[in-house]
Amino acid sequence: MSLTKRIVGLVVLALVPALAVQGYNEYALRAARAEAVRNEAMRAARSVAADLAQFGRGARHVLGILAGLPEIRGKDPRACTAYLATVVGQVPGSFFFGVVDADGRIRCNTISSPAGSYSVADRAYFQDAMRSGGFAVGEVVMGRVTHRPTIQFAQAIVDDDGDGRPDGVVITSIDLSYLAARQATAGLPPDATLTVADRKGTILARLPDHEAWAGKPLPVSLWKALTDHRGGIADLPGLLGDTRITAVAAGSPEDLDSLTVAVGLSPATAFADIDAATRRGVVLIGLGAALAVVAALMAGRAFIRRPVRRLLAAASAWRAGELGARTGISGSGEFGQLGEAFDAMATSLQRHEGELRDEVARSHLLQERQTMMLHELNHRVRNTLTTVQSLARQTRRDGDKGERLEGRILSLSKTHDLLSRDDWGGASLRTVLENELSPFRDGQDHRFGLNGTDIDLAPRYVLALGMTVHELTTNAAKYGALSTEAGRVEVVWNVVTGEGGTRRLAMVWRESGGPPVQEPGKRGFGTRLITGGVSRELGGTVQLEFAAEGLRCTLDVPLDEPDRFTSFGDAAGGRRVAMA
C-alpha cells in the first residue's frame, strides 16, 4: 500500500468518531422530537375530547331543563312546538329540537311535523334514554326529515306519578359541520388531522375535508386500530393511507365516552427541520472530510514523502560514489535527526575516502579498502532505509497512531549517533544498553542491573541489538516491569567460546516486580522485530518466555561470523571479501 493511501486511511479513521457523534446526536434529537410530537398529539386529542365533553354537558344541561318544563312534559303539540321554536336558535350547533312519547312517536318539534307523523323508537339514543331514564348520546344517522348526517342527544322525561319510569324523551340534533368548524378554530397543530367517530366507527367530524367524510364509516382496520390504542399513541395509517403519529383520547363515562377522538400528526412535517439539519451536517462532514484529505496529502508530501525522497536521493548519490551529496535534512524531529545522522555518516565516510585516496598511490590495499567502505555505506544506508520503510508499513498495519513509529525511528537515529561518534567503528555492548535504558534511569539506577564483561560490537551488531533492546524497553515501560514503581530489569551477558575457538554472545533480559504477565494471543510487530532482527541480521536465536513474574528474553548470537548479507568481489582477482 502506498504512503498516500495510508494517509487517506488515517484521515478516514480520524473521521469515524465525528460520524459516530453525529449519528448519536441525530438519534438523541429524533428521540426527543418524537416524544415531543407524541405529547403534542395527545394534548391536542385530549383538548378536542374535553371541548366535545363540554359541549355535551351544555346540551345535557339544556335538555335537562327542557325535560322539567310543563310545556314539554305536557306534550301538547301547540304549546310544545311554540316553546321549542324559542330555544332552537339559542343553543349553538343544535338545529332541531323535538319531544317524543314513551312509544317513540313524535309529539312536537321545531320543523312543525304533525304529531305522530313518524317514530324514533328504532333509534339507539331513544332506547338508551328510555332504558336509563337519563341522558343518552346517539350514533351518526341520516335524519328522516332533515336528510342530513347528524348525531342526537336525548334526555328522558320522568313521569310525575313517582314510579320513576320515563314518560317520553326530549331530543336535539347536532350539526356535524358545526362541530367540525368549532374544532378547526381550536388551535390544532399545523398539518394535523382530526377524526371524531361514534361508538360504531362512523365519522362525526373530520379535518380536513369534513364534508367529504362526514357520515361515512371508518375502514374496519383503522377503526380496530383506534379502538385498540384508545388512550395511547401509535403510528397508524390515516384515511388517505399515509402513516401518522396518532393519539387517541380516552373519554370519561360522565362525558362523551361513546365518542372516539383521534389526532394524527405528519412525521414528515414534525421532523422536517431535523431532516434539513441532517442533510446540512452530511454535506458539511463531506466537505470537511475532503478538506482533511487534501490537507493530509499536502502535509504528508511536505513532512513525510519529501524527507524520504531526499534520503533516497542522497542514498542513490552515495551508491553512485558521490559522497559529497547530503540529505540537507536537519531539526529536532525524527526525520531531522535521521538526516543529520546520515549526513554525519556520509561526512565520516567522505573523510575516510579522502584519506584512502591520498594513500591509493602507495598501496593497492588502501584502494580495496576504499571500495569496501563505499559498499559498506551503500549496504548500511539501504538496510537503514529498508528498516524505516518496514517500521512505517508494519506499525500502520498494526493500528498504531504514530507514537511507536516515532519511537522506533528515534531509537534507530540514536543508534546511528552512537556509531557516528567513533566513525562507525562500532560500540561496546554496555554502551548500547545504557543508551537505550537512559530515558528510564534518571534517579532510578536501583531498578536496573547490567552484569557482564564489556565487549566491543561491530556496527551491524550495534544496530540489530539496539533495536532489540529498544523494543524490550518500550514493552517493559508500557506493560512490564517499568510500568510500575517496584519493577526491575536485569540484563546479564557473557561470551562463550565454543569448538574451534568460535565465540557466542549469551544475553538474558529478565523483568521482575511488574504486573502479572500473560502470553499474547498473537505475535505483534514488536515481537517479530525482536526475533527477526537477531535471526536475520546476526544469525542468532531469540527465546521469549512469558512467565507470570516477568518477561524473560534469551539471546544467543554468534560473534565471529562474517556479514551474512554483504560480500564484495575484488574486480582484479575475483576474491570475495566479507564485511563485518
C-alpha positions in Angstrom: 0.0 0.0 0.0 1.3 3.4 -1.0 2.0 6.1 1.6 -0.7 8.3 0.1 -3.3 5.5 0.7 -2.1 5.1 4.3 -2.5 8.8 4.9 -6.0 8.8 3.4 -6.8 5.8 5.6 -5.7 7.6 8.7 -7.9 10.6 7.8 -10.9 8.2 7.4 -10.2 6.6 10.7 -10.0 10.1 12.3 -13.4 10.9 10.9 -15.1 7.8 12.4 -15.5 9.4 15.8 -17.1 12.5 14.2 -19.5 10.4 12.3 -20.3 8.4 15.5 -21.0 11.7 17.4 -23.2 13.0 14.5 -25.1 9.7 14.5 -25.6 9.8 18.2 -26.8 13.4 18.2 -29.1 12.6 15.3 -30.6 9.6 17.3 -31.0 11.7 20.5 -32.5 14.6 18.7 -35.0 12.4 16.8 -35.9 10.6 20.0 -36.6 13.9 21.8 -38.6 15.2 18.9 -40.6 12.0 18.6 -41.5 12.2 22.3 -42.5 15.9 21.9 -44.6 15.2 18.9 -46.4 12.3 20.6 -47.1 14.5 23.6 -48.4 17.3 21.3 -50.7 14.8 19.5 -52.1 13.5 22.8 -52.5 17.1 24.1 -54.5 18.1 21.0 -56.6 14.9 21.2 -57.4 15.5 24.8 -58.2 19.1 24.2 -60.7 18.2 21.4 -62.2 15.5 23.6 -62.5 18.0 26.5 -64.2 20.5 24.2 -66.7 18.0 22.9 -67.3 16.9 26.5 -68.0 20.5 27.5 -70.3 20.9 24.5 -72.1 17.6 25.5 -72.5 18.8 29.1 -74.0 22.1 27.8 -76.5 20.2 25.6 -77.3 17.8 28.5 -78.0 20.8 30.8 -80.3 22.4 28.3 -82.2 19.1 27.7 -82.5 18.6 31.4 -84.1 22.0 31.8 -86.5 21.3 28.9 -87.4 17.9 30.4 -88.7 19.6 33.5 -90.8 22.3 31.9 -94.6 21.9 31.9 -94.8 22.8 28.2 -92.6 19.9 27.4 -93.9 17.4 30.0 -97.5 18.0 28.9 -96.6 17.1 25.3 -99.3 19.4 23.9 -98.2 19.8 20.3 -99.1 23.5 20.0 -97.6 24.7 23.3 -94.6 22.4 23.0 -93.8 23.4 19.4 -94.1 27.1 20.3 -91.7 26.8 23.2 -89.2 24.7 21.3 -89.1 27.4 18.5 -87.8 29.9 21.0 -85.0 27.6 22.1 -83.5 26.2 18.8 -81.7 29.4 17.9 -80.2 29.8 21.4 -78.2 26.6 21.5 -75.0 26.7 19.3 -74.8 23.7 16.9 -78.4 22.5 17.5 -80.7 22.8 14.5 -83.5 20.6 15.7 -85.4 20.0 19.0 -88.3 17.5 19.4 -90.3 15.7 22.0 -91.5 12.0 21.7 -93.8 10.0 23.8 -93.0 6.7 25.5 -93.8 4.8 22.3 -91.3 6.8 20.3 -93.9 8.7 18.3 -93.1 12.4 17.6 -95.3 14.8 19.6 -93.8 18.1 18.6 -90.6 19.5 17.0 -89.1 22.7 15.6 -89.8 21.8 12.0 -93.6 21.6 12.6 -94.1 18.0 11.8 -97.6 16.8 12.7 -97.9 14.8 16.0 -97.4 11.1 15.3 -96.1 11.6 11.8 -93.0 9.5 12.3 -91.4 7.4 15.0 -87.8 7.2 16.5 -88.5 4.1 18.5 -85.8 2.3 16.5 -83.1 4.9 17.2 -80.4 3.9 19.7 -80.5 7.2 21.6 -84.2 6.8 22.3 -83.8 3.3 23.5 -80.8 4.2 25.7 -82.6 7.2 27.2 -85.7 5.2 28.0 -83.7 2.3 29.5 -81.5 4.5 31.7 -84.1 7.2 32.5 -81.4 9.8 31.9 -79.1 11.4 29.2 -78.0 9.4 26.1 -75.9 10.1 23.1 -76.9 8.6 19.7 -75.0 7.5 16.7 -74.5 9.2 13.4 -77.6 8.7 11.4 -79.3 10.3 8.4 -82.1 12.4 9.5 -85.6 11.1 8.5 -86.8 14.7 8.0 -83.7 16.8 7.5 -81.9 14.2 5.4 -78.6 15.3 6.9 -75.9 13.2 8.8 -76.4 14.2 12.4 -76.0 13.0 15.9 -78.7 13.3 18.6 -78.6 14.0 22.3 -81.6 12.7 24.3 -82.9 13.3 27.8 -85.6 11.1 29.4 -88.8 12.8 30.7 -89.6 11.2 34.0 -93.3 10.6 34.8 -94.9 12.6 37.5 -96.6 9.5 39.1 -93.5 8.9 41.2 -92.6 5.4 39.8 -89.5 6.9 38.1 -90.3 5.4 34.7 -89.7 7.7 31.7 -92.8 9.1 30.1 -91.0 10.3 26.9 -87.8 11.8 25.6 -86.7 15.3 24.6 -84.1 15.3 21.8 -81.9 17.6 19.9 -79.9 17.1 16.7 -76.4 18.4 16.5 -75.0 19.9 13.2 -71.8 17.9 12.4 -70.5 20.7 10.3 -70.7 23.0 13.3 -68.7 20.5 15.4 -66.0 20.4 12.7 -65.9 24.2 12.3 -65.7 24.5 16.1 -62.5 22.3 16.2 -61.0 23.9 13.1 -60.6 27.1 15.2 -59.4 25.3 18.4 -55.7 25.6 17.6 -54.8 22.2 16.2 -51.1 21.8 15.2 -50.3 22.6 11.5 -50.9 19.7 9.1 -52.8 17.8 11.8 -55.8 15.6 11.0 -58.7 15.2 13.4 -61.1 12.3 13.3 -64.2 12.0 15.7 -66.2 8.8 15.4 -69.2 7.4 17.2 -69.4 4.1 19.0 -69.8 2.2 15.7 -66.9 3.9 13.9 -69.0 6.4 11.8 -67.3 9.7 11.3 -68.9 12.7 13.1 -66.2 15.2 12.3 -63.1 15.1 10.1 -60.4 17.8 9.5 -59.6 18.5 6.8 -62.3 17.7 4.2 -65.1 17.3 6.7 -67.9 17.4 4.2 -66.4 14.6 2.1 -66.1 12.3 5.1 -69.0 13.1 7.5 -71.4 10.2 8.0 -69.1 7.6 6.4 -67.8 4.6 8.3 -64.2 4.3 9.1 -62.3 1.4 7.4 -62.5 -1.7 9.6 -58.8 -2.0 10.1 -58.4 1.7 11.1 -61.4 1.5 13.4 -59.9 -1.6 15.1 -56.5 0.2 15.4 -58.1 3.3 17.0 -60.1 1.1 19.4 -57.1 -0.9 20.4 -55.0 2.2 21.1 -57.6 4.3 22.8 -55.9 6.3 25.5 -52.5 5.8 23.8 -50.3 6.9 20.9 -49.2 4.8 17.9 -48.0 5.1 14.3 -51.2 4.4 12.4 -52.3 4.7 8.7 -54.7 7.6 8.1 -57.8 7.7 6.0 -55.6 8.6 3.0 -53.1 5.7 3.6 -50.3 7.9 5.0 -48.8 6.8 8.3 -49.2 9.4 11.1 -48.3 9.7 14.7 -51.8 9.2 16.1 -53.1 9.9 19.6 -56.5 8.5 20.6 -58.1 10.3 23.6 -59.9 8.3 26.2 -63.3 9.8 27.3 -64.8 9.6 30.7 -68.2 7.9 31.4 -69.8 11.1 32.6 -68.9 12.9 29.4 -69.0 11.7 25.8 -67.4 8.3 26.4 -69.1 6.9 23.3 -67.1 9.2 21.0 -63.6 8.4 19.8 -61.2 11.4 19.2 -58.0 10.8 17.2 -55.4 13.4 16.2 -52.7 12.5 13.7 -49.5 14.4 13.1 -47.4 14.0 10.0 -43.9 12.7 10.7 -42.5 14.5 7.6 -43.7 17.8 9.0 -42.6 17.0 12.5 -39.1 16.0 11.5 -38.7 18.5 8.6 -36.2 20.7 10.4 -34.2 17.8 11.7 -34.0 16.2 8.3 -32.8 19.5 6.9 -30.2 19.8 9.6 -29.1 16.2 8.9 -28.6 16.9 5.2 -26.6 20.0 6.1 -24.5 18.0 8.6 -23.8 15.3 6.0 -22.7 17.9 3.4 -20.5 19.7 5.9 -18.9 16.5 7.1 -18.3 15.5 3.5 -16.7 18.9 2.8 -14.7 18.6 6.0 -13.5 15.1 5.0 -12.5 16.3 1.6 -10.5 19.2 3.0 -9.0 16.9 5.6 -7.8 14.5 2.9 -6.3 17.3 0.9 -4.6 18.8 3.9 -3.3 15.4 4.9 -2.0 14.7 1.4 -0.2 18.1 1.4 1.1 17.6 4.9 2.3 14.1 4.1 4.0 15.4 1.0 5.8 18.1 2.9 6.6 16.3 6.1 7.0 12.6 5.1 7.3 12.0 1.4 9.7 14.9 0.7 12.2 13.9 3.5 12.0 10.2 2.4 12.7 11.2 -1.2 15.6 13.3 -0.1 17.0 10.4 1.9 16.6 8.1 -1.1 18.2 10.7 -3.4 21.2 11.1 -1.2 21.4 7.3 -0.8 21.4 6.9 -4.6 24.1 9.5 -4.9 26.3 7.7 -2.3 25.6 4.5 -4.1 27.0 6.1 -7.2 30.1 7.2 -5.4 29.1 10.9 -4.8 29.9 11.0 -1.1 29.7 14.8 -1.2 25.9 14.6 -1.5 23.9 15.4 1.6 20.3 14.9 2.6 20.0 18.5 3.8 17.5 17.4 6.5 18.0 18.8 10.0 15.9 19.7 13.0 14.7 18.2 16.3 12.2 15.8 14.6 12.8 12.2 13.9 13.5 12.7 10.2 15.7 15.7 11.1 17.8 13.5 13.5 17.9 10.7 11.0 19.0 13.1 8.2 21.7 14.6 10.4 22.9 11.1 11.4 23.1 10.1 7.7 24.9 13.3 6.8 27.4 12.8 9.6 27.9 9.2 8.4 28.5 10.4 4.9 30.9 13.1 6.1 32.8 10.5 8.1 32.9 8.2 5.1 33.9 11.0 2.8 36.8 11.8 5.1 37.9 8.2 5.1 37.5 8.2 1.3 39.8 11.2 1.2 42.4 9.5 3.4 42.2 6.4 1.3 42.7 8.4 -1.9 45.8 10.0 -0.5 47.3 6.6 0.0 46.0 4.9 -3.2 49.3 5.5 -4.9 51.2 3.8 -2.2 49.1 0.8 -1.6 46.6 -1.2 -3.6 45.2 -2.5 -0.3 44.1 1.0 0.6 42.2 1.3 -2.7 40.5 -2.0 -2.0 39.5 -0.8 1.5 38.1 2.4 0.0 35.9 0.3 -2.3 34.8 -1.8 0.6 33.9 1.3 2.7 31.8 2.6 -0.2 29.9 -0.7 -0.4 29.6 -0.7 3.3 28.0 2.7 3.2 25.5 1.6 0.5 24.7 -1.5 2.5 24.1 0.3 5.7 22.1 3.1 4.1 20.0 0.6 2.2 19.4 -1.5 5.3 18.5 1.5 7.4 16.1 2.9 4.8 14.6 -0.6 4.4 14.2 -0.8 8.2 12.5 2.6 8.3 10.1 1.6 5.5 9.3 -1.7 7.2 8.7 0.1 10.5 6.3 2.5 8.9 4.4 -0.2 7.0 4.1 -2.7 9.9 3.3 0.0 12.5 0.5 1.4 10.4 -0.8 -2.1 9.7 -1.0 -2.8 13.5 -3.2 0.3 14.0 -0.6 2.4 15.7 -1.3 6.1 15.9 2.3 7.1 15.2 3.9 7.1 18.7 5.7 3.7 18.4 6.8 4.6 14.8 8.3 7.8 16.1 10.0 5.9 19.0 11.5 3.3 16.7 12.8 5.9 14.2 14.2 7.9 17.2 15.9 4.7 18.6 17.4 4.0 15.1 18.6 7.6 15.0 20.2 7.4 18.5 22.0 4.2 17.5 23.3 5.9 14.3 24.5 8.8 16.5 26.2 6.3 18.8 28.1 4.8 15.8 28.9 8.2 14.3 30.8 9.2 17.4 33.5 6.6 16.5 33.2 7.0 12.7 31.2 3.8 12.5 33.9 1.8 14.1 31.4 0.1 16.4 30.4 0.4 20.1 30.5 -1.6 23.3 27.6 -3.7 24.4 27.3 -1.8 27.7 27.2 1.5 25.9 24.3 0.2 23.7 22.4 -1.0 26.7 22.9 2.3 28.6 22.0 4.3 25.5 18.5 2.6 25.3 17.8 2.5 29.0 18.9 6.1 29.7 15.4 7.6 29.4 14.2 5.4 32.3 17.3 5.6 34.6 17.0 9.2 35.8 17.4 8.9 39.6 16.3 5.2 39.5 19.5 3.3 38.9 18.4 0.8 41.6 15.8 -0.5 39.1 18.3 -1.7 36.6 21.1 -4.3 36.8 23.7 -4.6 34.0 26.1 -7.5 34.7 28.7 -8.8 32.2 32.1 -8.3 30.7 32.0 -5.4 28.3 32.7 -6.3 24.7 33.1 -4.3 21.5 30.5 -4.9 18.8 30.6 -4.3 15.1 28.2 -1.7 13.6 25.6 -4.4 12.4 25.6 -5.9 15.9 25.0 -2.4 17.4 22.1 -1.7 15.1 20.4 -5.0 15.5 20.8 -5.3 19.3 20.0 -1.6 19.7 16.6 -2.1 18.0 16.0 -5.3 20.0 16.7 -3.6 23.4 14.6 -0.7 22.4 11.6 -2.9 21.7 12.1 -4.7 25.0 12.4 -1.4 26.9 9.3 0.0 25.3 7.3 -3.1 26.1 8.5 -3.0 29.7 7.6 0.6 30.0 4.1 0.1 28.7 3.1 -3.4 30.0 6.0 -4.8 32.0 8.3 -4.1 34.9 8.9 -0.4 34.0 5.2 0.3 34.1 5.2 0.1 38.0 7.3 1.7 40.7 8.5 -1.6 42.1 9.6 -3.1 38.8 13.2 -4.1 38.0 15.1 -5.0 34.8 18.3 -7.1 34.9 20.5 -7.8 31.9 23.2 -10.4 32.2 25.6 -11.4 29.4 28.8 -13.3 28.8 30.8 -14.5 25.9 31.0 -18.3 25.5 33.9 -19.9 23.5 32.9 -23.0 21.6 34.6 -25.6 19.5 37.1 -24.2 17.1 37.5 -21.0 19.1 34.2 -19.5 17.9 32.6 -17.0 20.2 29.0 -16.6 21.0 27.2 -13.8 23.0 24.7 -15.2 25.5 22.5 -12.4 26.9 19.4 -12.7 29.2 16.9 -9.9 29.7 14.8 -10.6 32.8 11.9 -8.5 34.3 10.5 -8.7 37.8 8.2 -6.8 40.1 5.9 -5.7 37.4 2.2 -6.7 36.7 1.5 -10.4 36.0 2.5 -11.4 32.5 0.2 -13.3 30.1 1.3 -14.7 26.8 -0.2 -12.6 24.0 -2.7 -14.3 21.7 -0.8 -13.3 18.5 2.7 -12.1 17.6 2.8 -8.3 17.2 5.2 -6.3 15.1 7.5 -5.7 18.2 7.9 -9.4 18.7 8.6 -10.0 15.0 11.1 -7.1 15.1 13.0 -8.7 18.0 13.1 -12.2 16.7 13.5 -11.3 13.0 16.3 -8.7 13.6 18.5 -11.0 15.6 18.0 -14.1 13.4 18.1 -12.4 10.1 20.8 -9.8 10.6 23.1 -11.7 13.1 22.2 -15.4 12.5 21.3 -15.7 16.2 18.3 -17.1 18.1 15.8 -15.5 20.5 13.7 -17.2 23.1 10.8 -15.3 24.8 9.3 -16.7 28.0 6.2 -15.1 29.3 6.5 -16.1 32.9 3.9 -14.8 35.3 6.6 -13.0 37.4 8.0 -11.2 34.4 9.2 -11.5 30.8 12.4 -13.3 30.1 14.2 -12.9 26.8 17.3 -15.1 26.0 19.6 -14.2 23.0 22.3 -16.4 21.6 24.3 -14.5 18.9 27.5 -15.7 17.1 30.2 -13.1 17.2 32.7 -14.3 14.7 30.6 -14.9 11.6 31.0 -12.6 8.6 28.3 -10.3 7.5 25.6 -12.6 6.1 24.2 -10.1 3.7 27.2 -8.2 2.2 30.2 -9.5 0.4 32.1 -7.8 -2.3 34.3 -9.1 -5.1 37.7 -7.9 -6.0 37.5 -6.7 -9.5 41.0 -7.8 -10.3 41.4 -11.2 -8.7 37.8 -12.3 -8.2 38.3 -12.6 -4.4 35.3 -12.4 -2.1 35.6 -10.1 1.0 33.1 -10.3 3.8 32.1 -7.1 5.6 31.9 -7.2 9.4 
